Amino acid sequence: MRIRRRPWAKKELEEASFYIDNPSVNIEKWKESFKISDKPIHLELGCGKGNFIANLASTHQENNYIAADMIEAMLGLSKRNIEEKYKEKNLTVDNLLLIRMNAERILEVFSEKDIIDRIYINFCNPWPRGKHKKRRLTHTRQLEKYKTFLNKNGRRNIFQNR
Ligand SMILES: C[S@@+](CC[C@H](N)C(=O)[O-])C[C@H]1O[C@@H](n2cnc3c(N)ncnc32)[C@H](O)[C@@H]1O
């Protein structure tokens, strides 16, 4: 998905209490990174504009959520959507963290000590051309990495159009 630059995104993200720009510092500490640490953690990769995670996380206070994308403009839009959704419901954003991460480097951010109970990948970029296929968030090489920290009874929810 192409998106134009959002000049305001960097500053707004820096000011958001639920945004982490350098998430590798949280490796092996994800549980304690939340206000209530004993909830299951669900992770969305490639969250885009954040509509899905904003709805899900504000509805399911019984879980903690991490939403990741690698594009600053997307993260900026996500941040705004998350704030709006939580505000509508009169909630504080304390069960959701938004992180800037290239999923190709996911093992610098999550280790086997960070148990993730569910992974969501919605409509990832297809990268149909041969040499680019490996960039797809659902490529086997990526799925192998996710196994490192996905709870053995955990689930992957993947929706894609091809
Ligand atoms: C087609 S959009 C879908 C966005 C959203 N999931 C939805 O359903 O509307 C794919 C998103 O994945 C992100 N993405 C692609 N490759 C990624 C990677 N390696 N790491 C993190 N995010 C990635 C893109 O920046 C984009 O926001």
The ligand as a Gaussian input file, in Angstrom:
#p B3LYP/6-31G(d) Opt

LIG

0 1
 C       -1.666000      -3.867000       2.416000
 S       -1.341000      -3.053000       3.932000
 C       -2.584000      -3.748000       4.992000
 C       -2.770000      -2.927000       6.231000
 C       -3.783000      -3.471000       7.235000
 N       -3.349000      -4.731000       7.789000
 C       -5.145000      -3.592000       6.620000
 O       -5.690000      -4.690000       6.558000
 O       -5.697000      -2.555000       6.206000
 C        0.142000      -3.888000       4.489000
 C        0.832000      -3.193000       5.647000
 O        1.920000      -4.005000       6.059000
 C        3.040000      -3.185000       6.306000
 N        4.244000      -4.010000       6.104000
 C        4.650000      -4.600000       4.947000
 N        5.786000      -5.264000       5.142000
 C        6.121000      -5.090000       6.448000
 C        7.213000      -5.507000       7.250000
 N        8.200000      -6.239000       6.752000
 N        7.227000      -5.144000       8.545000
 C        6.237000      -4.377000       9.068000
 N        5.186000      -3.941000       8.361000
 C        5.129000      -4.285000       7.064000
 C        2.908000      -2.044000       5.320000
 O        3.620000      -0.898000       5.739000
 C        1.402000      -1.835000       5.303000
 O        1.005000      -0.899000       6.295000

